[in-house]
Amino acid sequence: FLKGRFTMERSFVNAIKELGKVKLMMLTGQFMNDATVPVDLFMVGEVNRSKLETLLHKFKEQFGFDIRFTVIPISEFNYRREITDKFLFSILNSRKVVVFDELHSLNKLT
C-alpha cells in the first residue's frame, strides 16, 4: 500500500514540476494525515494555475481527497517570512515532506 502511494506521489510531483518554475514544494496536511494544516500542497514560484487545477482534479481520484493548495511568488514568500505571517508559519511548522527547496529557505527560518 505504502509503495503504491509513494509511486503515486512521485508521479504527482513530477507532473507539477512540468507546470512552471517551482522553487519550493512541500506536501503537508492530508498527505501527512493532519487535517488541521490549511493546505496539502504548498509551492513557491510560478505555475500555470489552470493546468494545476486540472492536474489536481485528476489526482483527487487517486488520492481520495481534494488537494488544497497554495502557490505564492518568491517575493511574497520572503515578505511573509519576514513578518512572521501566521498562515505561512502554520505550514512551515507542520509535519511535512519537503519535496525540494531550491530557495534553501527552510535553513533560514531559525
C-alpha positions as CSV (number, residue, x, y, z in Angstrom):
1,F,0.0,0.0,0.0
2,L,2.7,2.5,1.0
3,K,4.8,1.7,-2.1
4,G,1.8,2.4,-4.3
5,R,1.1,5.7,-2.6
6,F,4.8,6.7,-2.8
7,T,4.7,5.9,-6.6
8,M,1.5,8.0,-7.0
9,E,3.1,10.9,-5.1
10,R,6.2,10.7,-7.2
11,S,4.3,10.9,-10.4
12,F,2.2,13.7,-8.9
13,V,5.3,15.7,-8.0
14,N,6.9,15.2,-11.4
15,A,3.7,16.3,-13.2
16,I,3.6,19.5,-11.1
17,K,7.3,20.3,-11.9
18,E,6.3,20.5,-15.5
19,L,3.7,23.2,-14.9
20,G,6.2,26.1,-14.3
21,K,9.1,27.3,-12.2
22,V,8.6,25.9,-8.7
23,K,11.4,26.7,-6.3
24,L,9.9,25.3,-3.1
25,M,7.4,22.4,-2.8
26,M,6.0,20.8,0.3
27,L,3.4,18.1,0.9
28,T,1.6,18.6,4.2
29,G,-1.9,18.5,5.5
30,Q,-3.8,15.4,4.3
31,F,-0.6,14.0,2.8
32,M,0.7,13.8,6.4
33,N,-2.7,12.8,7.9
34,D,-3.1,16.2,9.5
35,A,-6.3,18.0,8.5
36,T,-5.5,20.9,10.8
37,V,-3.0,22.4,8.3
38,P,-4.7,24.8,5.9
39,V,-3.2,23.3,2.7
40,D,-1.9,20.0,1.4
41,L,0.4,21.3,-1.2
42,F,2.5,24.4,-0.8
43,M,4.6,25.9,-3.6
44,V,6.7,28.9,-4.1
45,G,7.3,30.1,-7.6
46,E,5.3,30.4,-10.8
47,V,2.9,27.8,-12.2
48,N,0.0,27.7,-14.7
49,R,-2.9,27.7,-12.4
50,S,-5.5,26.3,-14.8
51,K,-3.2,23.4,-15.7
52,L,-2.5,22.9,-12.0
53,E,-6.2,22.7,-11.1
54,T,-6.8,20.2,-13.9
55,L,-3.9,18.1,-12.6
56,L,-5.2,18.3,-9.0
57,H,-8.6,17.2,-10.1
58,K,-7.1,14.2,-11.9
59,F,-5.1,13.2,-8.8
60,K,-8.1,13.7,-6.5
61,E,-9.5,10.4,-7.6
62,Q,-6.2,8.6,-6.9
63,F,-5.5,10.2,-3.5
64,G,-9.2,10.1,-2.4
65,F,-9.3,13.7,-1.2
66,D,-9.5,17.3,-2.6
67,I,-6.0,18.7,-2.6
68,R,-5.9,22.1,-1.0
69,F,-3.1,24.1,-2.4
70,T,-1.3,27.5,-2.2
71,V,1.1,28.9,-4.8
72,I,2.9,32.2,-4.0
73,P,5.6,34.1,-5.8
74,I,9.1,34.2,-4.2
75,S,8.7,37.9,-3.3
76,E,5.5,37.2,-1.3
77,F,7.1,34.2,0.4
78,N,10.1,36.3,1.5
79,Y,7.8,39.1,2.7
80,R,5.5,36.7,4.7
81,R,8.6,35.0,6.2
82,E,10.0,38.4,7.3
83,I,6.8,39.5,9.0
84,T,6.2,36.1,10.6
85,D,3.0,35.5,8.8
86,K,0.7,33.2,10.7
87,F,-0.6,31.3,7.6
88,L,3.0,30.7,6.3
89,F,4.3,29.6,9.7
90,S,1.4,27.3,10.3
91,I,2.6,25.4,7.1
92,L,6.3,25.6,7.9
93,N,5.8,24.4,11.4
94,S,3.6,21.5,10.5
95,R,4.6,17.9,9.7
96,K,5.6,18.0,6.0
97,V,7.7,16.4,3.3
98,V,9.9,19.0,1.6
99,V,9.9,17.7,-2.0
100,F,12.6,20.3,-3.0
101,D,13.8,23.6,-1.7
102,E,15.9,25.5,-4.3
103,L,15.5,28.6,-2.2
104,H,17.2,26.9,0.8
105,S,14.5,28.8,2.7
106,L,13.9,26.3,5.4
107,N,17.5,26.7,6.6
108,K,16.8,30.4,7.1
109,L,13.9,30.0,9.5
110,T,15.6,29.7,12.8
